[in-house]
Amino acid sequence: MTAADLMTRKFESIQADASLEEVARKLESTARRRLGPMRVADVIGPDILFCFENTEVNEAAKLMKENRVSFLPVLSRSKKVVGVLALKDIPGERVATKTA
């Protein structure tokens, strides 16, 4: 089974040089306050995790767990985002939740 078998194909993406205000417009929450000129690149690290469509699911799950992320962009070989893989959608995997 590969990442392409389980990824979500309906997703929103935005360029790293987009303003956070543009990001907020895409969100459907009350976080739509004015965020000014700060850019997406200002709040994300330079190393973005991803996998390719033909990455084995167990490899993608390992990458997500090692880096403590719940979602992973899935790229085509030409490095175009084609989907998003969620850890919760991988059989046998579950997202760790905090307990009190």
CYANA upper distance limits for C-alpha pairs under 8 A (distance plus 0.5 A):
  1 MET  CA      5 ASP  CA      6.90
  1 MET  CA     56 GLU  CA      6.52
  1 MET  CA     57 VAL  CA      6.56
  2 THR  CA      6 LEU  CA      7.83
  2 THR  CA     53 GLU  CA      7.18
  2 THR  CA     54 ASN  CA      5.78
  2 THR  CA     55 THR  CA      5.90
  2 THR  CA     56 GLU  CA      4.86
  2 THR  CA     57 VAL  CA      5.51
  3 ALA  CA      7 MET  CA      6.41
  3 ALA  CA     51 CYS  CA      8.16
  3 ALA  CA     52 PHE  CA      7.68
  3 ALA  CA     53 GLU  CA      5.80
  3 ALA  CA     54 ASN  CA      6.66
  3 ALA  CA     55 THR  CA      6.12
  3 ALA  CA     56 GLU  CA      6.62
  3 ALA  CA     57 VAL  CA      5.75
  3 ALA  CA     60 ALA  CA      7.67
  3 ALA  CA     74 VAL  CA      7.62
  3 ALA  CA     85 LEU  CA      7.18
  4 ALA  CA     53 GLU  CA      5.21
  4 ALA  CA     54 ASN  CA      7.02
  4 ALA  CA     74 VAL  CA      8.02
  4 ALA  CA     83 GLY  CA      8.27
  6 LEU  CA     85 LEU  CA      7.08
  6 LEU  CA     89 ASP  CA      7.38
  6 LEU  CA     90 ILE  CA      7.61
  7 MET  CA     74 VAL  CA      7.87
  7 MET  CA     83 GLY  CA      6.12
  7 MET  CA     84 VAL  CA      5.67
  7 MET  CA     85 LEU  CA      4.82
  7 MET  CA     86 ALA  CA      7.58
  8 THR  CA     83 GLY  CA      5.74
  8 THR  CA     84 VAL  CA      5.65
  8 THR  CA     85 LEU  CA      6.73
  9 ARG  CA     82 VAL  CA      6.93
  9 ARG  CA     83 GLY  CA      5.03
  9 ARG  CA     84 VAL  CA      7.28
 10 LYS  CA     83 GLY  CA      7.48
 11 PHE  CA     83 GLY  CA      7.28
 11 PHE  CA     84 VAL  CA      7.66
 14 ILE  CA     18 ALA  CA      7.20
 14 ILE  CA     23 VAL  CA      7.85
 15 GLN  CA     40 VAL  CA      8.26
 16 ALA  CA     39 ARG  CA      7.59
 16 ALA  CA     40 VAL  CA      5.55
 16 ALA  CA     41 ALA  CA      5.55
 17 ASP  CA     39 ARG  CA      6.21
 17 ASP  CA     40 VAL  CA      6.51
 17 ASP  CA     41 ALA  CA      6.59
 18 ALA  CA     22 GLU  CA      6.86
 18 ALA  CA     23 VAL  CA      7.86
 18 ALA  CA     39 ARG  CA      6.20
 18 ALA  CA     40 VAL  CA      6.45
 19 SER  CA     23 VAL  CA      7.18
 19 SER  CA     36 GLY  CA      8.11
 19 SER  CA     37 PRO  CA      6.57
 19 SER  CA     38 MET  CA      6.32
 19 SER  CA     39 ARG  CA      4.82
 19 SER  CA     40 VAL  CA      6.55
 20 LEU  CA     24 ALA  CA      6.61
 20 LEU  CA     35 LEU  CA      6.44
 20 LEU  CA     36 GLY  CA      7.80
 20 LEU  CA     37 PRO  CA      7.86
 20 LEU  CA     38 MET  CA      6.46
 20 LEU  CA     39 ARG  CA      5.97
 20 LEU  CA     40 VAL  CA      6.32
 21 GLU  CA     25 ARG  CA      6.83
 21 GLU  CA     32 ARG  CA      8.04
 21 GLU  CA     33 ARG  CA      8.31
 21 GLU  CA     34 ARG  CA      6.60
 21 GLU  CA     35 LEU  CA      5.75
 21 GLU  CA     36 GLY  CA      7.00
 21 GLU  CA     37 PRO  CA      8.22
 22 GLU  CA     26 LYS  CA      7.16
 23 VAL  CA     27 LEU  CA      7.09
 24 ALA  CA     31 ALA  CA      6.93
 24 ALA  CA     32 ARG  CA      5.51
 24 ALA  CA     33 ARG  CA      8.01
 25 ARG  CA     32 ARG  CA      6.80
 27 LEU  CA     31 ALA  CA      8.05
 27 LEU  CA     32 ARG  CA      7.94
 38 MET  CA     42 ASP  CA      6.98
 39 ARG  CA     43 VAL  CA      7.77
 40 VAL  CA     44 ILE  CA      6.95
 41 ALA  CA     45 GLY  CA      7.80
 41 ALA  CA     46 PRO  CA      8.33
 49 LEU  CA     72 LEU  CA      7.12
 49 LEU  CA     73 PRO  CA      7.87
 50 PHE  CA     72 LEU  CA      5.87
 50 PHE  CA     73 PRO  CA      5.45
 50 PHE  CA     74 VAL  CA      6.40
 50 PHE  CA     75 LEU  CA      7.54
 51 CYS  CA     55 THR  CA      6.69
 51 CYS  CA     60 ALA  CA      7.08
 51 CYS  CA     72 LEU  CA      7.38
 51 CYS  CA     73 PRO  CA      6.99
 51 CYS  CA     74 VAL  CA      5.57
 51 CYS  CA     75 LEU  CA      6.66
 52 PHE  CA     74 VAL  CA      5.74
 52 PHE  CA     75 LEU  CA      5.16
 52 PHE  CA     76 SER  CA      6.32
 52 PHE  CA     77 ARG  CA      7.22
 53 GLU  CA     74 VAL  CA      6.34
 53 GLU  CA     75 LEU  CA      6.45
 53 GLU  CA     76 SER  CA      6.34
 53 GLU  CA     77 ARG  CA      8.24
 55 THR  CA     59 GLU  CA      7.21
 55 THR  CA     60 ALA  CA      7.15
 56 GLU  CA     60 ALA  CA      6.98
 57 VAL  CA     61 ALA  CA      6.58
 57 VAL  CA     90 ILE  CA      7.88
 58 ASN  CA     62 LYS  CA      6.62
 59 GLU  CA     63 LEU  CA      6.75
 60 ALA  CA     64 MET  CA      6.75
 60 ALA  CA     72 LEU  CA      8.36
 61 ALA  CA     65 LYS  CA      6.62
 61 ALA  CA     87 LEU  CA      6.88
 61 ALA  CA     90 ILE  CA      8.08
 61 ALA  CA     93 GLU  CA      8.23
 62 LYS  CA     66 GLU  CA      6.49
 63 LEU  CA     67 ASN  CA      6.69
 64 MET  CA     68 ARG  CA      6.22
 64 MET  CA     69 VAL  CA      5.49
 64 MET  CA     70 SER  CA      6.74
 64 MET  CA     71 PHE  CA      7.67
 64 MET  CA     72 LEU  CA      7.58
 64 MET  CA     87 LEU  CA      7.71
 65 LYS  CA     69 VAL  CA      6.93
 65 LYS  CA     70 SER  CA      8.29
 70 SER  CA     86 ALA  CA      6.28
 70 SER  CA     87 LEU  CA      5.67
 70 SER  CA     88 LYS  CA      7.91
 70 SER  CA     95 VAL  CA      7.25
 71 PHE  CA     84 VAL  CA      7.10
 71 PHE  CA     85 LEU  CA      6.08
 71 PHE  CA     86 ALA  CA      4.94
 71 PHE  CA     87 LEU  CA      6.61
 72 LEU  CA     84 VAL  CA      6.14
 72 LEU  CA     85 LEU  CA      5.63
 72 LEU  CA     86 ALA  CA      6.99
 73 PRO  CA     81 VAL  CA      7.04
 73 PRO  CA     82 VAL  CA      8.29
 73 PRO  CA     83 GLY  CA      6.57
 73 PRO  CA     84 VAL  CA      5.01
 73 PRO  CA     85 LEU  CA      6.78
 74 VAL  CA     81 VAL  CA      6.31
 74 VAL  CA     82 VAL  CA      6.33
 74 VAL  CA     83 GLY  CA      5.54
 74 VAL  CA     84 VAL  CA      5.90
 74 VAL  CA     85 LEU  CA      7.07
 75 LEU  CA     79 LYS  CA      5.59
 75 LEU  CA     80 LYS  CA      5.74
 75 LEU  CA     81 VAL  CA      4.97
 75 LEU  CA     82 VAL  CA      5.99
 75 LEU  CA     83 GLY  CA      7.58
 76 SER  CA     80 LYS  CA      5.82
 76 SER  CA     81 VAL  CA      6.99
 76 SER  CA     82 VAL  CA      6.80
 85 LEU  CA     89 ASP  CA      7.90
 86 ALA  CA     90 ILE  CA      7.58
 87 LEU  CA     93 GLU  CA      6.84
 87 LEU  CA     94 ARG  CA      6.93
 87 LEU  CA     95 VAL  CA      7.05
 88 LYS  CA     93 GLU  CA      6.56
 88 LYS  CA     94 ARG  CA      5.53
 88 LYS  CA     95 VAL  CA      6.45
 89 ASP  CA     93 GLU  CA      8.05
 90 ILE  CA     94 ARG  CA      8.27
